[in-house]
């Protein structure tokens, strides 16, 4: 029987506050990030500002993604080293995994996918999942009911801590509301819903200012700052935080370095943190944060030096 929304939110919020849902043996104690401060259990790790979750995005590390390459790949030989490096030297406390449009049930996913998720859980990492595709093109011909059922089935099978129904979907708020309500009605496990996850922070601010009721659809308000987003300034993030009210805001797909964007002149992760976000998701964590041996990159250590306490 599906959980009622209040019960599901209470359970999901409580478990995410601990950083993981795994049971059994206690997670391993990671090393200090990039040799600096922050060693100890992930549950005790602290971050700058209001940040409570620092997430490594592994969406492009699976062969179903169009940007998959040897540089991004998780394999049977490297996935444990990559996750060890992210949890230890890099200092994250969660990972992002893709919900693959062409997979209808859990058994469609390759065994490596489940193994990555299980090992991440064993390390105490939170799991954030969202659709792999940018936009809604792979879902042409789907009804909203089918789309919601697809996401609910994924949640029931893999039990992510946080689930985004949309990935830069470019839908209007009316359609976003309809799909999100259908999804909530179908969920049978505790999970926090994040959205709307528009591509640019400025667009997120404009959209929520126009339809403030959209905020109430989600447990976490998320926005990407992808595709050369010059609007991802501390002022814009602060405006989004204000619109979210009591709900936390995540920078839910951030390609930037700490103090500047992936291209000169674009805002860095520091702008999101300064604006009051509660979560930071770093895009393409392999290879931007670690290589195939789990060794941290210069970017990872710069972020850790400023973000991880």
Secondary structure as a PSIPRED ss2 file (coil, helix, strand):
# PSIPRED VFORMAT (PSIPRED V4.0)

   1 X C   1.000  0.000  0.000
   2 X C   1.000  0.000  0.000
   3 X C   1.000  0.000  0.000
   4 X C   1.000  0.000  0.000
   5 X H   0.000  1.000  0.000
   6 X H   0.000  1.000  0.000
   7 X H   0.000  1.000  0.000
   8 X H   0.000  1.000  0.000
   9 X H   0.000  1.000  0.000
  10 X H   0.000  1.000  0.000
  11 X H   0.000  1.000  0.000
  12 X H   0.000  1.000  0.000
  13 X H   0.000  1.000  0.000
  14 X H   0.000  1.000  0.000
  15 X H   0.000  1.000  0.000
  16 X H   0.000  1.000  0.000
  17 X H   0.000  1.000  0.000
  18 X H   0.000  1.000  0.000
  19 X C   1.000  0.000  0.000
  20 X C   1.000  0.000  0.000
  21 X C   1.000  0.000  0.000
  22 X C   1.000  0.000  0.000
  23 X C   1.000  0.000  0.000
  24 X C   1.000  0.000  0.000
  25 X C   1.000  0.000  0.000
  26 X C   1.000  0.000  0.000
  27 X C   1.000  0.000  0.000
  28 X C   1.000  0.000  0.000
  29 X C   1.000  0.000  0.000
  30 X E   0.000  0.000  1.000
  31 X C   1.000  0.000  0.000
  32 X C   1.000  0.000  0.000
  33 X H   0.000  1.000  0.000
  34 X H   0.000  1.000  0.000
  35 X H   0.000  1.000  0.000
  36 X C   1.000  0.000  0.000
  37 X C   1.000  0.000  0.000
  38 X C   1.000  0.000  0.000
  39 X C   1.000  0.000  0.000
  40 X E   0.000  0.000  1.000
  41 X C   1.000  0.000  0.000
  42 X H   0.000  1.000  0.000
  43 X H   0.000  1.000  0.000
  44 X H   0.000  1.000  0.000
  45 X C   1.000  0.000  0.000
  46 X C   1.000  0.000  0.000
  47 X E   0.000  0.000  1.000
  48 X C   1.000  0.000  0.000
  49 X C   1.000  0.000  0.000
  50 X C   1.000  0.000  0.000
  51 X C   1.000  0.000  0.000
  52 X C   1.000  0.000  0.000
  53 X E   0.000  0.000  1.000
  54 X E   0.000  0.000  1.000
  55 X E   0.000  0.000  1.000
  56 X E   0.000  0.000  1.000
  57 X E   0.000  0.000  1.000
  58 X C   1.000  0.000  0.000
  59 X H   0.000  1.000  0.000
  60 X H   0.000  1.000  0.000
  61 X H   0.000  1.000  0.000
  62 X C   1.000  0.000  0.000
  63 X C   1.000  0.000  0.000
  64 X C   1.000  0.000  0.000
  65 X C   1.000  0.000  0.000
  66 X C   1.000  0.000  0.000
  67 X C   1.000  0.000  0.000
  68 X C   1.000  0.000  0.000
  69 X C   1.000  0.000  0.000
  70 X C   1.000  0.000  0.000
  71 X C   1.000  0.000  0.000
  72 X C   1.000  0.000  0.000
  73 X C   1.000  0.000  0.000
  74 X C   1.000  0.000  0.000
  75 X C   1.000  0.000  0.000
  76 X C   1.000  0.000  0.000
  77 X C   1.000  0.000  0.000
  78 X C   1.000  0.000  0.000
  79 X H   0.000  1.000  0.000
  80 X H   0.000  1.000  0.000
  81 X H   0.000  1.000  0.000
  82 X H   0.000  1.000  0.000
  83 X H   0.000  1.000  0.000
  84 X H   0.000  1.000  0.000
  85 X H   0.000  1.000  0.000
  86 X H   0.000  1.000  0.000
  87 X H   0.000  1.000  0.000
  88 X H   0.000  1.000  0.000
  89 X H   0.000  1.000  0.000
  90 X H   0.000  1.000  0.000
  91 X C   1.000  0.000  0.000
  92 X C   1.000  0.000  0.000
  93 X C   1.000  0.000  0.000
  94 X E   0.000  0.000  1.000
  95 X E   0.000  0.000  1.000
  96 X E   0.000  0.000  1.000
  97 X E   0.000  0.000  1.000
  98 X E   0.000  0.000  1.000
  99 X E   0.000  0.000  1.000
 100 X C   1.000  0.000  0.000
 101 X C   1.000  0.000  0.000
 102 X C   1.000  0.000  0.000
 103 X C   1.000  0.000  0.000
 104 X C   1.000  0.000  0.000
 105 X C   1.000  0.000  0.000
 106 X H   0.000  1.000  0.000
 107 X H   0.000  1.000  0.000
 108 X H   0.000  1.000  0.000
 109 X C   1.000  0.000  0.000
 110 X C   1.000  0.000  0.000
 111 X H   0.000  1.000  0.000
 112 X H   0.000  1.000  0.000
 113 X H   0.000  1.000  0.000
 114 X H   0.000  1.000  0.000
 115 X H   0.000  1.000  0.000
 116 X H   0.000  1.000  0.000
 117 X H   0.000  1.000  0.000
 118 X H   0.000  1.000  0.000
 119 X H   0.000  1.000  0.000
 120 X H   0.000  1.000  0.000
 121 X H   0.000  1.000  0.000
 122 X H   0.000  1.000  0.000
 123 X C   1.000  0.000  0.000
 124 X C   1.000  0.000  0.000
 125 X C   1.000  0.000  0.000
 126 X E   0.000  0.000  1.000
 127 X E   0.000  0.000  1.000
 128 X E   0.000  0.000  1.000
 129 X E   0.000  0.000  1.000
 130 X E   0.000  0.000  1.000
 131 X E   0.000  0.000  1.000
 132 X C   1.000  0.000  0.000
 133 X C   1.000  0.000  0.000
 134 X C   1.000  0.000  0.000
 135 X C   1.000  0.000  0.000
 136 X C   1.000  0.000  0.000
 137 X H   0.000  1.000  0.000
 138 X H   0.000  1.000  0.000
 139 X H   0.000  1.000  0.000
 140 X C   1.000  0.000  0.000
 141 X C   1.000  0.000  0.000
 142 X C   1.000  0.000  0.000
 143 X C   1.000  0.000  0.000
 144 X H   0.000  1.000  0.000
 145 X H   0.000  1.000  0.000
 146 X H   0.000  1.000  0.000
 147 X H   0.000  1.000  0.000
 148 X H   0.000  1.000  0.000
 149 X H   0.000  1.000  0.000
 150 X H   0.000  1.000  0.000
 151 X H   0.000  1.000  0.000
 152 X H   0.000  1.000  0.000
 153 X H   0.000  1.000  0.000
 154 X H   0.000  1.000  0.000
 155 X H   0.000  1.000  0.000
 156 X H   0.000  1.000  0.000
 157 X H   0.000  1.000  0.000
 158 X H   0.000  1.000  0.000
 159 X C   1.000  0.000  0.000
 160 X C   1.000  0.000  0.000
 161 X C   1.000  0.000  0.000
 162 X E   0.000  0.000  1.000
 163 X E   0.000  0.000  1.000
 164 X E   0.000  0.000  1.000
 165 X C   1.000  0.000  0.000
 166 X C   1.000  0.000  0.000
 167 X C   1.000  0.000  0.000
 168 X C   1.000  0.000  0.000
 169 X C   1.000  0.000  0.000
 170 X C   1.000  0.000  0.000
 171 X C   1.000  0.000  0.000
 172 X C   1.000  0.000  0.000
 173 X H   0.000  1.000  0.000
 174 X H   0.000  1.000  0.000
 175 X H   0.000  1.000  0.000
 176 X H   0.000  1.000  0.000
 177 X H   0.000  1.000  0.000
 178 X H   0.000  1.000  0.000
 179 X H   0.000  1.000  0.000
 180 X H   0.000  1.000  0.000
 181 X H   0.000  1.000  0.000
 182 X H   0.000  1.000  0.000
 183 X H   0.000  1.000  0.000
 184 X H   0.000  1.000  0.000
 185 X H   0.000  1.000  0.000
 186 X H   0.000  1.000  0.000
 187 X C   1.000  0.000  0.000
 188 X C   1.000  0.000  0.000
 189 X C   1.000  0.000  0.000
 190 X C   1.000  0.000  0.000
 191 X C   1.000  0.000  0.000
 192 X E   0.000  0.000  1.000
 193 X E   0.000  0.000  1.000
 194 X E   0.000  0.000  1.000
 195 X E   0.000  0.000  1.000
 196 X E   0.000  0.000  1.000
 197 X E   0.000  0.000  1.000
 198 X E   0.000  0.000  1.000
 199 X C   1.000  0.000  0.000
 200 X C   1.000  0.000  0.000
 201 X H   0.000  1.000  0.000
 202 X H   0.000  1.000  0.000
 203 X H   0.000  1.000  0.000
 204 X H   0.000  1.000  0.000
 205 X H   0.000  1.000  0.000
 206 X H   0.000  1.000  0.000
 207 X H   0.000  1.000  0.000
 208 X H   0.000  1.000  0.000
 209 X H   0.000  1.000  0.000
 210 X H   0.000  1.000  0.000
 211 X C   1.000  0.000  0.000
 212 X H   0.000  1.000  0.000
 213 X H   0.000  1.000  0.000
 214 X H   0.000  1.000  0.000
 215 X H   0.000  1.000  0.000
 216 X H   0.000  1.000  0.000
 217 X H   0.000  1.000  0.000
 218 X C   1.000  0.000  0.000
 219 X C   1.000  0.000  0.000
 220 X E   0.000  0.000  1.000
 221 X E   0.000  0.000  1.000
 222 X E   0.000  0.000  1.000
 223 X E   0.000  0.000  1.000
 224 X E   0.000  0.000  1.000
 225 X C   1.000  0.000  0.000
 226 X C   1.000  0.000  0.000
 227 X C   1.000  0.000  0.000
 228 X C   1.000  0.000  0.000
 229 X C   1.000  0.000  0.000
 230 X C   1.000  0.000  0.000
 231 X C   1.000  0.000  0.000
 232 X C   1.000  0.000  0.000
 233 X C   1.000  0.000  0.000
 234 X H   0.000  1.000  0.000
 235 X H   0.000  1.000  0.000
 236 X H   0.000  1.000  0.000
 237 X H   0.000  1.000  0.000
 238 X H   0.000  1.000  0.000
 239 X H   0.000  1.000  0.000
 240 X H   0.000  1.000  0.000
 241 X H   0.000  1.000  0.000
 242 X H   0.000  1.000  0.000
 243 X H   0.000  1.000  0.000
 244 X H   0.000  1.000  0.000
 245 X C   1.000  0.000  0.000
 246 X C   1.000  0.000  0.000
 247 X C   1.000  0.000  0.000
 248 X E   0.000  0.000  1.000
 249 X E   0.000  0.000  1.000
 250 X E   0.000  0.000  1.000
 251 X E   0.000  0.000  1.000
 252 X E   0.000  0.000  1.000
 253 X E   0.000  0.000  1.000
 254 X E   0.000  0.000  1.000
 255 X C   1.000  0.000  0.000
 256 X C   1.000  0.000  0.000
 257 X C   1.000  0.000  0.000
 258 X C   1.000  0.000  0.000
 259 X C   1.000  0.000  0.000
 260 X C   1.000  0.000  0.000
 261 X C   1.000  0.000  0.000
 262 X C   1.000  0.000  0.000
 263 X C   1.000  0.000  0.000
 264 X C   1.000  0.000  0.000
 265 X C   1.000  0.000  0.000
 266 X C   1.000  0.000  0.000
 267 X C   1.000  0.000  0.000
 268 X C   1.000  0.000  0.000
 269 X H   0.000  1.000  0.000
 270 X H   0.000  1.000  0.000
 271 X H   0.000  1.000  0.000
 272 X H   0.000  1.000  0.000
 273 X H   0.000  1.000  0.000
 274 X H   0.000  1.000  0.000
 275 X C   1.000  0.000  0.000
 276 X C   1.000  0.000  0.000
 277 X C   1.000  0.000  0.000
 278 X C   1.000  0.000  0.000
 279 X E   0.000  0.000  1.000
 280 X E   0.000  0.000  1.000
 281 X E   0.000  0.000  1.000
 282 X E   0.000  0.000  1.000
 283 X C   1.000  0.000  0.000
 284 X C   1.000  0.000  0.000
 285 X H   0.000  1.000  0.000
 286 X H   0.000  1.000  0.000
 287 X H   0.000  1.000  0.000
 288 X H   0.000  1.000  0.000
 289 X C   1.000  0.000  0.000
 290 X E   0.000  0.000  1.000
 291 X C   1.000  0.000  0.000
 292 X C   1.000  0.000  0.000
 293 X C   1.000  0.000  0.000
 294 X C   1.000  0.000  0.000
 295 X C   1.000  0.000  0.000
 296 X E   0.000  0.000  1.000
 297 X C   1.000  0.000  0.000
 298 X H   0.000  1.000  0.000
 299 X H   0.000  1.000  0.000
 300 X H   0.000  1.000  0.000
 301 X H   0.000  1.000  0.000
 302 X H   0.000  1.000  0.000
 303 X H   0.000  1.000  0.000
 304 X H   0.000  1.000  0.000
 305 X H   0.000  1.000  0.000
 306 X H   0.000  1.000  0.000
 307 X H   0.000  1.000  0.000
 308 X E   0.000  0.000  1.000
 309 X C   1.000  0.000  0.000
